[in-house]
Amino acid sequence: MNPISLFCILFGVALNATAQLLLKAGVNAVGHFEFTRANIVPVGLKLALQMPIIGGLACYVISVGVWIVGLSRVDVSIAYPMLSLGYVVNAFAAWYLFGEVLSVQRLVGIGIILIGVFVLARS
């Protein structure tokens, strides 16, 4: 994989991970809510007007464009597993930003993901 291809894939992964974190921040700002028929519109509007959610959706849109460019250069059997790097980024970012727990079991899983991505990237 050449540097431009790797950049496209990793930038797409980073945008996707950022989108998830922004969506989480937006939902946290709204707080826990019950999903009922009576509050679909009010809660939906609250969510839709959250800047982090808008930013997250924008990141998704841009990531699709970057991902398409990456897929034009890299086999999907290599590119798609690279998306799992987003799990690694998000686990550490969620720990840092939202205080989520990084247990030993999760860290072992992250290690396995990193080994798998390394093996795939070398093929």
KAKAGI-V188117 format. One line per field, one symbol per residue. ss: DSSP state (2 for helix, 1 for strand, 0 for the rest). psi: psi as a letter, one per 20 degrees, with the letter a starting at -180 (. if undefined). Layout:
BEGIN
ss->???
psi->???
END
This chain:
BEGIN
ss->002222222222222222222222222222000000222222222222002222222222222222222220000222222200222222222222220000022222222222222222200
psi->prhgggggghhggggggggghggggghhhhrpqpnrhhjggghgggghjpghgggghgggghhgghgggghiiqphiggghhhihhggghghghgghikqpnrggghggggggggggggghi.
END
